[in-house]
Structures are given as C-alpha cells and as structure tokens.
Amino acid sequence: MANRRVFVATVHWNSDDWVELQVSRLRRFIPNELCLYAFMDGVSEHLTTQFDHVFYDEEFSHPQKLDFLAQRIAESASADDVLLFIDGDAFPIADLEPLLTSLETVPLIAVRRDENFGDKQPHPCFCITTVGFWQSICGTWKPGVQWMRDDGVMGSDVGGNLYGILRDNAIDWKPLLRSNATELHPLFFGVYADCVYHHGAGFRDKLCRRDARLGIDAYSAFCIRLFNKMQGKAYLKWPRTWLRKHVNWYMRRKNSRLHNKVMADIAVDDNFVFALGLVST
C-alpha cells in the first residue's frame, strides 16, 4: 500500500481550530503521498494553503460536501488509490499503515458508533476505502436507509444509504469500534481502534442525541413524577417543556466546559490521549 496515493476528503466549517492539528497528524501517521481536498466555509484564508484543493458552498449539507469531494477526487485518482473520508475534528493518533494494508482483504474500513444507540452505518468521521470501490458501489454519505436503534426508535443518519448499499449487496466491511480506556462523555471525545480520535461536535452545538434521550428524559421523568404527585396531572405538559429546556441548557454548558478543557490539553500536550487516559499506556 505504500506506493498508493491517499486522497483525503474533509470538511471544516466556521472554525480555525482543527486545520493545522488535523493536517499535521495526517502527514505524521500516513506514510503515503497525500492529496488533501477540503470544504473550508468560514475558515481563515491563510489556512487554505494547508490543502491541495479547497472548495466553498454554504448551501451544501455535510453529506453533499463529502459526495462532491469524492467525485472531484475520482477525476484525478487511480482506481486503486486510497480514499479517506475524515471529519474536520478527527485525526489519526497512531500509524495508519496497518489499516491501509487491511484494504487488501476488505474493501471498506470505517468507524461504527455502536455507542450512539447502536448506530449501524459506517460513519464519515473516519472511513477508508479505494477510489475504485467507492465508484463501483456509487458510494454516498446521504442518510435515508433506516434501522431500529437501541432506544426503540427507527432512524437514519449520515451514511445511512451507504449502510443500505453494503447490506443489500452482502459486502463485508470492517468496523472500527470505540476503544476509550476512560470515558469523558458517552459519545464525544472518542478513540476508535486505538488509532483514530474523533472529538465530536467540533463545529456545532455541544449537545447530542445521547444527552437528550438518556440524561434529559430520565431527569425530566423523575421531576415530572414528583411534580405530578404534588400538583396533579393537569401540570404534566408544562413541567416537561420547562425541564427539557433547562436541562438542555445545563448539559450544553457542561459539555462546552469539557470541550474547552480537552482543547486546552490538546494544545499543550501532543500525547493528550494518554494524558487524559483515553488510551492505555
């Protein structure tokens, strides 16, 4: 695999925080020649020099941007070149040569976030395949195909249609599962297969479905039961709405503080995953 080029497709949005951090680690942990493609909406212009090809489109959704980058990459790459999709707030933390070699026996390797209510699809925070395989299956990151989540809700997410393509064609793929030695949060600050770090919510509101479904609902249900016991069922709707709003605010603040702490650790410690206990020494 060492002689194959690696084409990287990533998306940064309204933040300068991750560009140099991501690119430096891609170059450190991937021995192959790199060709970097990125959407850079809302990112400082001087950082665009970190990438070989830069695009802008505020109207495109995240999966549309990834699909567009894959199409542009296919115009320049060979079929056996490596195609790496990676979120802007993700980067390797160990040598990726073993994963690249694994593409000789399996056509696609990607993070699967079992911790997110049993998500079944490959996740674009980190996914490697070959340009030829991606084209052969008409790969896409659009949601669509649904599955039953562990919380009993049918849903889909980015990568849903890719999951459907792989499932319907009986194509085996290799999932990279969460391997955190220490959990700072049930979904954010994830390490996968001890070789990839995904910060999570690096460009958006610091609240996830696990916060909303587990923490908020459990807390709300308890408070509602207590309130109803004292006041009667006529007040059921009001406290649920009020509590959800305020618990959302609390959890956003809690997650934002944790985000800031981890970002500070990343800035001063190149081995932050060990310092934070995310990876065992």
C-alpha positions as CSV (number, residue, x, y, z in Angstrom):
1,M,0.0,0.0,0.0
2,A,3.0,2.3,0.4
3,N,3.0,3.2,-3.3
4,R,-0.6,4.2,-3.4
5,R,-1.6,7.8,-3.0
6,V,-4.1,8.7,-0.2
7,F,-6.8,11.2,-1.2
8,V,-8.3,12.9,1.8
9,A,-11.8,14.4,1.9
10,T,-12.7,16.5,4.8
11,V,-15.0,19.4,5.9
12,H,-14.1,22.4,8.1
13,W,-16.8,24.9,9.0
14,N,-16.7,28.3,10.7
15,S,-13.6,27.4,12.9
16,D,-9.9,27.5,12.5
17,D,-9.3,25.2,15.5
18,W,-8.8,21.9,13.7
19,V,-7.0,22.6,10.4
20,E,-3.3,22.5,11.4
21,L,-4.0,19.9,14.1
22,Q,-5.6,17.6,11.6
23,V,-3.2,18.1,8.7
24,S,-0.1,17.7,10.8
25,R,-1.3,14.4,12.2
26,L,-2.4,13.1,8.8
27,R,1.1,13.8,7.5
28,R,2.7,12.2,10.6
29,F,0.7,9.0,10.7
30,I,0.2,8.2,7.0
31,P,3.4,7.2,5.2
32,N,1.9,7.6,1.7
33,E,1.8,10.6,-0.6
34,L,-1.2,12.7,0.5
35,C,-3.6,14.7,-1.7
36,L,-5.9,16.9,0.6
37,Y,-9.3,18.0,-0.5
38,A,-11.5,20.2,1.8
39,F,-14.5,22.4,2.1
40,M,-13.4,25.5,4.1
41,D,-16.5,27.7,4.6
42,G,-16.0,30.2,7.3
43,V,-12.3,29.3,7.8
44,S,-9.4,31.9,7.7
45,E,-8.0,32.2,4.2
46,H,-4.4,31.7,5.3
47,L,-5.2,28.2,6.4
48,T,-6.4,27.1,3.0
49,T,-2.7,26.6,2.0
50,Q,-2.8,23.5,4.2
51,F,-4.9,21.7,1.5
52,D,-4.2,20.9,-2.2
53,H,-7.8,21.6,-3.3
54,V,-10.3,23.9,-1.4
55,F,-14.0,24.4,-2.1
56,Y,-16.7,26.6,-0.7
57,D,-20.5,26.2,-0.7
58,E,-22.6,27.3,2.3
59,E,-25.7,25.6,0.8
60,F,-24.3,22.1,0.7
61,S,-25.1,19.8,3.5
62,H,-22.3,17.7,5.1
63,P,-23.0,14.6,3.1
64,Q,-23.4,16.6,-0.1
65,K,-19.9,18.1,0.5
66,L,-18.4,14.7,1.1
67,D,-20.0,13.2,-2.0
68,F,-18.8,16.2,-4.1
69,L,-15.3,15.8,-2.8
70,A,-15.3,12.1,-3.7
71,Q,-16.4,13.0,-7.3
72,R,-13.7,15.5,-7.7
73,I,-11.1,13.1,-6.3
74,A,-12.2,10.4,-8.8
75,E,-11.3,12.8,-11.6
76,S,-7.6,12.8,-10.6
77,A,-7.1,9.5,-8.8
78,S,-6.5,6.0,-9.9
79,A,-8.9,3.2,-9.0
80,D,-6.5,1.6,-6.6
81,D,-5.7,4.9,-4.8
82,V,-6.9,5.2,-1.2
83,L,-9.9,7.4,-0.4
84,L,-10.0,8.7,3.2
85,F,-13.1,10.5,4.5
86,I,-12.5,12.2,7.8
87,D,-14.4,14.7,9.9
88,G,-12.7,18.1,10.4
89,D,-12.5,17.4,14.1
90,A,-10.9,14.0,13.7
91,F,-7.3,12.8,13.1
92,P,-5.1,9.7,13.5
93,I,-3.2,9.2,16.7
94,A,-1.2,6.1,15.6
95,D,0.4,4.8,12.4
96,L,-2.3,4.0,9.9
97,E,-0.2,1.7,7.8
98,P,-1.9,-1.5,9.3
99,L,-5.3,-0.1,8.3
100,L,-4.2,0.7,4.8
101,T,-2.8,-2.8,4.4
102,S,-6.1,-4.2,5.6
103,L,-7.7,-2.8,2.4
104,E,-6.1,-5.7,0.6
105,T,-8.6,-8.0,2.3
106,V,-11.7,-5.8,3.0
107,P,-13.0,-3.1,0.7
108,L,-14.1,-0.5,3.3
109,I,-13.0,0.3,6.9
110,A,-14.9,2.8,9.0
111,V,-15.9,4.0,12.4
112,R,-19.1,2.5,13.6
113,R,-20.6,4.3,16.6
114,D,-22.3,1.4,18.5
115,E,-22.3,3.7,21.5
116,N,-24.8,6.1,19.7
117,F,-27.9,3.9,20.3
118,G,-26.5,1.1,18.2
119,D,-25.9,3.0,15.0
120,K,-25.3,0.5,12.2
121,Q,-23.8,2.6,9.5
122,P,-20.2,3.5,8.6
123,H,-19.5,6.9,10.0
124,P,-17.7,9.6,8.0
125,C,-15.6,10.8,10.9
126,F,-13.2,8.2,9.6
127,C,-13.6,5.9,6.6
128,I,-11.1,4.5,4.2
129,T,-11.7,2.6,1.0
130,T,-10.3,2.7,-2.5
131,V,-11.5,5.2,-5.2
132,G,-12.4,2.3,-7.4
133,F,-14.6,0.5,-4.8
134,W,-16.4,3.8,-3.9
135,Q,-17.2,4.4,-7.6
136,S,-18.2,0.7,-8.2
137,I,-20.9,0.9,-5.5
138,C,-22.0,4.5,-6.3
139,G,-21.0,5.4,-2.8
140,T,-22.8,8.2,-1.0
141,W,-23.0,9.7,2.5
142,K,-26.6,10.7,2.3
143,P,-29.0,9.4,5.0
144,G,-32.1,7.5,4.0
145,V,-32.0,3.8,4.9
146,Q,-33.3,3.4,8.4
147,W,-32.7,0.9,11.2
148,M,-34.1,0.2,14.6
149,R,-32.0,2.0,17.3
150,D,-31.3,0.6,20.7
151,D,-33.8,3.2,22.1
152,G,-36.6,1.7,20.1
153,V,-36.8,4.5,17.5
154,M,-36.4,4.0,13.7
155,G,-33.9,6.4,12.4
156,S,-31.2,7.2,9.9
157,D,-28.1,9.4,9.8
158,V,-25.2,10.4,7.6
159,G,-24.0,7.2,5.9
160,G,-27.5,5.6,6.1
161,N,-27.6,4.9,2.3
162,L,-24.1,3.6,2.4
163,Y,-25.1,1.1,5.0
164,G,-28.0,0.0,2.8
165,I,-25.7,-0.5,-0.2
166,L,-23.3,-2.6,1.8
167,R,-26.1,-4.6,3.4
168,D,-28.1,-5.2,0.3
169,N,-25.1,-6.4,-1.7
170,A,-23.7,-8.6,1.2
171,I,-20.5,-6.6,1.2
172,D,-18.4,-7.2,4.3
173,W,-16.7,-4.1,5.8
174,K,-14.5,-3.6,8.9
175,P,-16.0,-1.5,11.7
176,L,-13.6,0.5,13.9
177,L,-15.2,0.5,17.4
178,R,-14.8,2.8,20.3
179,S,-11.8,1.8,22.4
180,N,-11.7,4.5,25.1
181,A,-9.9,3.4,28.2
182,T,-11.6,6.3,30.0
183,E,-14.9,7.9,29.1
184,L,-15.2,11.6,29.4
185,H,-18.6,11.6,27.7
186,P,-20.7,8.7,26.2
187,L,-20.3,9.9,22.6
188,F,-17.8,12.8,22.3
189,F,-14.0,12.6,22.7
190,G,-14.0,9.1,21.1
191,V,-11.0,6.9,20.3
192,Y,-11.5,4.2,17.8
193,A,-9.4,1.1,17.5
194,D,-6.7,3.0,19.4
195,C,-5.7,4.7,16.2
196,V,-8.3,7.5,15.4
197,Y,-9.5,10.4,17.6
198,H,-12.9,12.0,16.9
199,H,-13.7,15.0,19.1
200,G,-17.3,15.3,18.2
201,A,-19.4,18.5,17.9
202,G,-16.2,20.4,16.9
203,F,-18.2,22.7,14.7
204,R,-21.7,22.7,16.2
205,D,-23.8,22.9,19.3
206,K,-22.3,20.8,22.2
207,L,-25.4,18.5,22.6
208,C,-26.0,15.1,21.2
209,R,-28.9,12.6,21.0
210,R,-27.5,10.6,23.9
211,D,-27.6,13.7,26.1
212,A,-31.2,14.4,25.0
213,R,-32.6,10.9,25.1
214,L,-30.8,9.5,28.2
215,G,-29.9,12.3,30.5
216,I,-32.7,14.7,29.8
217,D,-35.6,12.2,29.6
218,A,-34.5,10.4,32.7
219,Y,-34.2,13.6,34.7
220,S,-37.4,15.0,33.3
221,A,-39.4,11.9,34.0
222,F,-38.2,11.8,37.6
223,C,-39.1,15.5,38.1
224,I,-42.4,15.1,36.4
225,R,-43.4,12.2,38.6
226,L,-42.5,14.2,41.6
227,F,-44.4,17.3,40.3
228,N,-47.5,15.3,39.4
229,K,-47.5,13.7,42.8
230,M,-47.7,17.1,44.4
231,Q,-49.8,19.1,41.9
232,G,-51.8,16.6,39.8
233,K,-51.7,15.6,36.1
234,A,-53.0,18.9,34.8
235,Y,-49.5,20.2,35.0
236,L,-47.9,17.4,33.1
237,K,-47.2,19.3,29.8
238,W,-45.8,22.4,31.4
239,P,-43.0,20.9,33.5
240,R,-41.8,18.6,30.7
241,T,-41.3,21.6,28.4
242,W,-39.7,23.7,31.1
243,L,-37.4,20.9,32.4
244,R,-36.3,19.9,28.9
245,K,-35.3,23.5,28.1
246,H,-33.3,24.0,31.3
247,V,-31.7,20.5,31.3
248,N,-30.6,21.1,27.7
249,W,-29.0,24.4,28.8
250,Y,-27.3,22.7,31.7
251,M,-25.9,19.8,29.5
252,R,-24.7,22.2,26.8
253,R,-22.8,24.2,29.4
254,K,-21.4,21.0,30.9
255,N,-20.3,19.7,27.5
256,S,-18.9,23.1,26.5
257,R,-16.7,23.3,29.6
258,L,-15.4,19.7,28.9
259,H,-14.8,20.6,25.3
260,N,-12.7,23.7,26.3
261,K,-10.7,21.6,28.8
262,V,-9.9,18.9,26.3
263,M,-9.0,21.5,23.6
264,A,-6.6,23.1,26.1
265,D,-5.0,19.8,26.8
266,I,-4.6,19.1,23.1
267,A,-2.9,22.5,22.6
268,V,-0.2,21.8,25.2
269,D,0.3,18.0,25.1
270,D,1.0,16.1,21.9
271,N,0.2,12.9,23.7
272,F,-3.1,14.2,25.1
273,V,-4.9,10.9,24.6
274,F,-2.6,9.3,27.1
275,A,-2.6,12.3,29.5
276,L,-6.5,12.2,29.6
277,G,-6.5,8.4,29.9
278,L,-8.3,7.9,26.6
279,V,-5.7,5.4,25.5
280,S,-4.0,3.0,27.9
281,T,-0.2,3.4,28.2
